[in-house]
Amino acid sequence: MRRKGTISVIDLDQCAIAIATARDEYTVVEIDPDWRIDIGDAIEWENGDDLGFETYENVTKATHGDVFVQNHYLNEKTMRLQFPG
């Protein structure tokens, strides 16, 4: 199942991002620090709820990035524990 969301948090110190996928739901992934992304970029991926190594697409910039998926369906409070800044 293809999923999509919008980048809402970027933490280059952790090489991780949070993708808002629904109201108060987030997917957290580790990224390659060389993947050029910005807050608000639209992200899509094929393997809906899979964890581990995946390839995500930045639809806004027409690029792909290899990521490590940590978690899906985090609420904002839980997501903020990983991204306190």
C-alpha positions in Angstrom: 0.0 0.0 0.0 1.5 3.3 -1.1 1.6 6.0 1.7 2.5 9.6 1.7 3.1 12.5 4.0 4.9 15.8 4.5 8.2 16.4 6.2 7.5 18.2 9.5 10.8 17.8 11.4 14.4 17.5 10.2 17.1 16.7 12.7 20.5 16.5 10.9 22.3 15.7 14.1 20.3 12.4 14.3 20.1 12.1 10.5 16.4 11.6 11.0 13.1 13.1 9.9 9.5 13.0 11.0 6.9 12.7 8.2 3.3 13.8 9.1 1.1 11.2 7.5 -2.3 12.1 9.1 -3.6 14.3 11.8 -1.3 13.6 14.8 0.4 10.7 13.1 4.0 10.5 12.1 6.5 8.2 10.5 10.1 8.5 11.7 13.0 7.5 9.4 16.8 7.9 9.4 18.1 9.5 6.2 21.3 9.9 4.3 22.5 13.4 5.3 23.3 14.1 1.6 19.6 13.7 0.6 18.4 17.2 -0.1 15.1 17.7 1.7 13.2 20.6 3.3 10.3 21.0 5.8 7.1 20.7 3.8 8.4 18.4 1.1 5.9 15.7 0.0 7.2 12.2 0.6 5.8 8.9 -0.7 6.7 5.3 -0.4 5.5 1.9 -1.7 5.8 -0.4 1.3 3.2 1.3 3.6 4.0 0.0 7.0 7.3 -1.8 6.5 10.2 -1.1 8.8 13.9 -1.2 8.1 15.7 -0.3 4.9 13.4 1.3 2.2 13.5 3.8 -0.6 11.4 6.9 -0.2 10.5 9.4 -2.9 10.6 13.2 -2.4 7.8 14.1 -4.8 8.4 17.8 -4.3 12.0 17.6 -5.6 11.6 14.5 -7.8 14.4 12.6 -5.9 14.7 9.3 -4.1 16.5 8.5 -0.8 17.4 5.3 0.9 16.1 5.5 4.5 15.9 3.3 7.6 12.3 3.3 8.8 12.1 3.4 12.6 8.4 3.6 13.3 5.0 4.4 11.9 1.8 5.8 13.5 3.5 7.8 16.2 1.4 10.4 17.8 2.9 13.9 18.1 3.7 13.6 21.8 5.7 10.4 21.2 7.4 11.9 18.1 8.5 14.9 20.1 10.3 12.7 22.6 12.7 11.8 19.8 12.8 15.4 18.4 12.7 17.6 21.5 14.1 20.7 19.7 
